[in-house]
Amino acid sequence: MFILSFSPGGGTYGRSPWLVRHALLALLASLAFWPGLEPPNARAEDIHTESRTPFLHNIPLHDAQGRLISPPAVVSEDGKPQEPRANPYSPAQTCGKCHDYDTISEGWHFNADSATFPSGRPGEPWILTDPATHTQIPLSYRGWAGTFKPRDLGMSDFEFVTNFARHFPGGGPGEPGKIRSTDPQMGRMLITGKMEIDCLICHQTTGRYDHEARFNALKAQNFRWSPTIAAGLGVFASFKSAGSIADGWSPGKPAPSVLPGIKYDRARFDTENNVLFQVSRRAPVNNCYYCHTSESALGDSRWHSDLDVHLKAGLLCVDCHRNGLDHAIVRGYEGEIRDRPISDSMVNLRTLLLRRDDSAISEDDARKLARQQLQSEAGQVETLTCRGCHTDGRLGSPKLVHKGLPPIHLEKLTCTACHSGPFPQSEPQIVHTSLAHKLGLPAPERGKNTAPVILEPVFLRGADGKIAPYKMVWPSYWARLNGTNITPILPVDAAKTATLPQPSADAAARDPYNTRPLTDRQIQQALESFPADPAKGEPVFIAAGKIYRVEKGVLHSNEDPAAKPYAWALAHDVRPAAQGPWGAGLRRLPCQRFTDVFRNRRRSRPGRGDERLEQGNVGDARRR
């Protein structure tokens, strides 16, 4: 920075016109690059390093209103000590200075509630789980068959966020475009703040991002404060949480003008008031694992796991699951290109770049060319599937060699059928996932019966006609049946009305997840405890592939489409070729035994007392 000193008389020291003129020019030049003083029409995409060397993110912080965050001095002008209190930092305003936040917010991890983007192949749902009421309901804003949208249950966006914020990266339903103060739930965000996309969840490289601190902040509805707290920049500077403050607020009233701040760690700020963020565009594997751990080797048997063969070879998740600025993560399944839209924001960005490089091109022509270029580039997604990568030899991958294997196998089976997930046994295995079982957060040890009960691998025929391994969960919930319409009852409402067995203190300590299934008698007692309500319909219980109802004092159960399981394809962990069925020696087994390996058994136990095992049909996807 150029410092220009002025004399009391108003002139510069030395009073040289040449010095004054050049000093002013230098000052103006330095101001042009001073943080926060860039031209008002500057856009995020106008500034790039364009190097494979990562940029050192030693940058100033900005709050939700875009104001520079500067903790007060250690001592005030009158000599009194001052705490380093200031507003929490905003990822949108801080990272968004250089990275187009609006474009990023259209990414796969953030766009589930948008009708603009295709839902794509069914993936892992959020599962609303409540052991006390034996509830496990697959949810998804994407409308995948077999799932409910939150609003189908009467669940607001705010309730969804408070239920799943623990593994939700922000954006989407957590960041509404407009908040109405008259809305008793979303209006709370005038106090709690929106749940912005927290870039550090994926991109920090220090391993010091505190997920537990973030979870505790979100549980207290300190949404606006959570990125600052999780990053270790400071602590919440009040004994009263934002959620508690919102509890005392009345819809339609103005939100409090003064809210708690952050007590910052002064050591994180340098002498120019910048903070160092150690980040990488290529997200580390452990960051992905926080939301994408899938573990079938439970408890102390985890040390037996070999992990994914690609990771053992030194690759990162993002080597295959890539994305551009739009954060449209490559999911990696064949035919994905049909489900990848070209967003308007990416067309707009490419149009700006084309017109920058060619001043003669018109706006319309630039937009057409931009869309053509983006569609052409999207075609490369197909080379990042299992087949695409191993056919083209990308990233040094070994070429496909299936010596002695009849070609029909490659036509009828997906690559994952032989190479992904735990090795098929006579029965599917219990699997725990981050999203379903809150992995990554401290909790009593989870066991094989801890809800939600998810099974893998279950071999089903997918929409493309090929057999693939799936994860599967059976829904279990209380509901109202009105004609042919079934409306689930939220666990909080079911707990108020249904008479359910209460475990003793000793039983609760021994079994904190209440894994003991309900008996027929307990189901009947619970159904009979619901008040009659002809307008809403009769109470029913969905579990184990059946619908349970009481007629004339007798409990009846029947199979029903609403009780079918939800299944989603699994792809990881990938096993090496030597551990595929062919390499593992199954070629020496009789053909019937080989077929038996690819026939699944599904356990129908969530919420029920019977332990029976049913023989599954390879071709029955059991999805509605």
ABEGO torsion letter per residue (X at the ends): XBBBBBBAAGBBBGGBAAAAAAAAAAAAAAAAABBGABBAABBAAABBAGBABBBBBBBBBBBAAGBBBBBBBABBAAGBBBBBBBBBBBAAAAAAAABBAAAAAABAAAAAABAABBAEBBBBBBBBBBAAAGBBBBBBAAGBBGBBBAAAAGBBAAAAAAAAAAABAEEEAABBABBBAABAAAAAAAAAEBBBBBAAAAABAAGABBAAAAAAAAAAGBAAAAAAAAAGAEBBABABBAAAAAAABBBGBBBBABBBBBBBBAAABBAAGBBBBBBBABBBAAAAAAAABBBABBEAAAAABAEBAAAAAGBBAAAABBBBAAGBBBAGBBGAAAABBBBAAAAAAAAAAAAAABAABBAAAAAAAAAAAAAAAAAAAAAABAAAAAAAGBGGBBBBBBBGBBAAAAAABBAAAAABEBBBBABBBBBBBAAAAGBGBBBBBBBAABOBBBBOBBBBBBAAGBBBBBBBBBBBBBBBBBEABBBBBBAAAAAAABBBBBBBAAAAAABAAGABBBBAAAAAAAAAABBBBAAAEBBBBBBGGBBBBBBGGBBBBBBBAAABBBBBBBAOBBBBAAABAAAAGAAABBAAAAAAAABBBBBBABGBABABBBBBBAABAGBX
